[in-house]
Amino acid sequence: MASWAVALPFFGLLLGLVAAIALIDLRELRIPDALNAALLAGGLAQAAVTDLLAQPAGHAGLRQALASAAILFAVLLAVRALYHRLRGRTGLGLGDVKMGGAAASWISPWNLNLMVLIACLSCLLYVWFARRKSPLRPPRQAQGGGRIPFGPFLGLGVVAIWLAERL
């Protein structure tokens, strides 16, 4: 982005969408397609503005945003299918797969691994607190193999990387 004056509205949009997704996923264990579509549209809009302003390398343009979204969507879809094949049950919801792809459009493809690492480590920390019966303990879903909302952690990852790319 040319400056924080241009970047801040996009950051506000990213935070708002990630917060909405996180709240719904925590409450209902699902991520609405409309919010995933809005997240993707926002990332592509940010990339288009970046292209228009002819930014230097390091910030994702429209082609990079599309590549990021496609790459992470495909990787998460493959992980989902492999887990199902090995364990006989779904381990990663399709909403999480779509969110991962949509969130990836906001950052450089070179940082996708870091976004996923942040998401996975923060989710593991969440489960650790749940098992220790901390005051931050999540609902019963995290007790012994139940369902865990992954959207909030993907959101944390994309926000952290988005900020790191601009500092």
Steps between C-alpha positions, in 0.01 A plus 500: 500500500617852428439617853312420813231743382427257217562185705289587807157465335601156373631407843168605652315285248729203568455534878123534471463194279737288708318601820160414352626164375666422833188578702275290279746211484547501879125504557372277218806306378439617145618780274239656271584497129397866475770603747761289322397662170528847658843411639617391154349809334673726752836334445465529123390865530805574712720329240338696216567828679858387557532432126352841414746676727788302342646394831850357531560128535407345831132585497261270320348626178184356349673202336684418821179531702323257268799264514509516881129425524518209256813350656377501858151386403650203311740412782232514770259302282769233454567492876127464561472210252813325630384524862159362405661213313733414789261550791160440342362831627519866409778686677483835325168654407435625149430846641853503644641394163312783326602750766864399467488563127316830541734618777802411288395762244595768754867401528800407290518137385847485658343541845223240476703251701539751782128577501418130533772454764354781712151354459609149598714606797233731639241222460728257686535757778121531515465122534774491764309757708179305447654181630646675802153628592616859484257792544555546125365149450298459181176304476496120529591466133871519586472223759620173357482511122197722455460780248716809532428826314807571284377826344611724788851361474518546124383856563774558755755368252393721211479814715846436648658444159315796342645726770848347476508558124438870556741569784 
